Amino acid sequence: MTSDGGRPLPRRPLQFGPENLEAHGGLLPGPAEVTEVAHATAAILVGTGRAARDPEVTSRLVTLVDDLGLPTVADLWAARPARSLPGALWRLYALREWVRRSPEEASREYAAGIRFTDVAHAVAGIAEPPRPEELQRVADQILAGVFDGDLAVALERAAAFCAVIAAGRAELAHDQDALDPAGASGLTRSGAALLTTGEDLRKSAALWRAGDLD
């Protein structure tokens, strides 16, 4: 895989553990450098995928977390603002990873939220019934849209997906409140957090269309 400038992209980022300090002058990267790396890697990744127009490249970018691991991607992007390119990418990869690891849970929560979110369900584009394999397929499809489609549409589909899941968690929390108050409270909190994630993704889509998502 190469960048827009033709230089090869590393499959794994540099590790700055204690054993690497001497090679880097004994200093860890400062906050400004970490921020620069986060935004540069996000821009290169998206630019590479969109320039390549190659299904194999898109597939490799979609499965990036499978190769690097979610903690590595989190180290790169999770601390950046939600309404930035690295922040949006982090949320898309984290959402895909959750669906990949917990497809039955995702299917149950999505199904519970459909009747409360007709418009969001239509935008997410998930066939009914929302079987686990269908949610996994759409999560991959949404992320692929970042690299081979309309990036703003991909972000809006992810935002809609989050809205349906959030509604589903609220409904499931209501159902189990009497039997498991702690569990119901956890579902309510996570649903509210996911609703915020969806709104951040929707705003990021608008920023991308305006040329201001960086």
N, C-alpha and C positions, 0 to 999 in steps of 0.2 A: 504494500500500500504506500502511495506517495502523497505528499502535500501538493497544493496548487503550484508550488515552486519546483516540483519535481524531486524533492528530497524525500528519502524514505522516512515513514513515521514509525517510531518504536512501538512494538507490541505492548511493552510494559514501561511505565514511567521510571525515572531514576529513583532509587531508594536512598533517603538521607538518614540512614541509621548511624550509630556511633562509629562503626568501622569505616564510614565514608567521609567523616568530618575532615580528616587530614587532607584528603584529596581535594576538598573544597575549601581549603584555607582555614579549617577549623570552625567554620561558621555555617549555621543553618540558614536557609533562605528567609529573608525578612518578609513582613506582611505585604509590602508593595510587590515584591517578587512573586509571592504566592498568588496574589490577585492577578498579576499579569499572566502568569502561567495558566491559571484557571480560564481566563477569558481567551487567551491565545489557543489553548488546546480545544476549547469548544468551537471556536471559529474555524480552526483547521479541520476538525472532524466534520462539521457540517459542510464546509466548503469542499472538502475532498469527496464526500458522498454525493453532493449535488453536481459536482463537475464530472464525476466518473460516469454516471448514467449506466452503471453496470450492476445487474442483479446480484452478482457474487460479492461485490464490494458492499452493497447495501446489506446483504445478509450478514457479512462479517461485522458491520457496524451495529446492526441490531443486536447481535449476540456478544457484543463487546464485554458485557459483565460476566458472561460465561467464561471468558478467557482471563480477564483481569481480577474478577471478584468484586462484589459490591463495595467492600471497605476501601479499595483502591480508588474507585470512582468517587466515593464519598469524600476521600481525602482531597481529590482534585476540585470538586464542584459543590459539595453540600453546604459549605459556609458562604457561598455567594448569594446575593439577594435573589429572592424567588422570581422577581420580574427582571431577570437578566438571561442571556443565552445559556451560560453554564448552570444557572439555577433552574431554568426550565428543563434542560437536558437531564439534570440530576433527578428531577421529579418524574420524568418520563421513564428513565431507566429503573428507578426504584419501584414505580408502579408496575412495570413489566415484570420485575423480579418477584414482587409479591404475588402477582397472578400466576407466574410460573411455579412458584413454590407452594402456593395454597389455592389451587384451582377450585376445589370443592367449596371452600369458604367464600371465595370470590363469587362463584356461581350462586350460592345461597343468598348472599347479601345483595347481589345485583337483582336477582329475581324478586326479592322482597321490596325493592325500591321502584320497580318499573311502573306500577300503577299510580305512583305519586309524581312521576317525572316523564310524562309522555314526550315532551319536546326534547329533553336531554337524551332520552332513550333513542329517539329517532336520529339525533345528531351522532351519538356514539356508534350507531350502525351495527348493533349486535342482534343477530337473528334469535327468534324465540323458538323453543325455550332456550334460555341462556345457559347451555351446557358448559361444563368446565373447559372442554377442548375448544369451544367457540370463543370463550373469553380469552384463552391463551392465543388463539389465532388473531383475534382483533387487537390484543395488546401488541403483538408483533407487527401487525399491519399499521397501527398508529405510529409506532416508532419508525417503521420503514418510510412512512410519509414525510418524515423530517428530511430524509436523504433523497427520495425519488419522487416527491409529490409537492403539494402546497404545504409548506411548513406551518403556516397559520391555521390551515384546516386540521392538520395533525394535532396541534395544540388545542384547538376547539373540541375535537373529538375526545381527547384525553380529559379536558375539563368536564365535558358532558358525562363521560364515564365516571369520573369522581362524584359528580352530583347524584347519579343514580345509586352508587354504592353508599354514599352518605345518607340518602333517604332510606335505603335498605337497613342500614345500621340503626337508624332512629326507630324504624318500625320493629326490628328485632329486639331492641332495647325495651320498647314499650311492652312487648309480649312477655319478656322474661323478668320484668322489674319486680314482680311479687315473689318469684322463686329465687332469684339471684340478683339482689340489688347492686352488689359490687360489679358483677359482670355487666349488668345493664348500664351502670355508670361509665364503665370503660368503653362500651360501644358508643355511648352518647358522645364522650369526649373525642374518640377517634373519628367518629362521623363528622363532628364539627371541624376537626383539624383537616379532614379530607375535603370538606366544603371550601375551606380557605385555600387549600391547594388548587382546587378546581378554579376558583376565582383568580388566583395568581396565573394559572395557565391561560385563562381567557384573556386577561390583561396582557400577557406576554404575546398572544396572537395579534392583538391590536397594535402592540409596539412593533412587531415584526412587519406588519403591513405598512406601518408608518416609516420603516427604515431605522427604528430607534432601539431595537433589541440587540444589545451587545454585551 
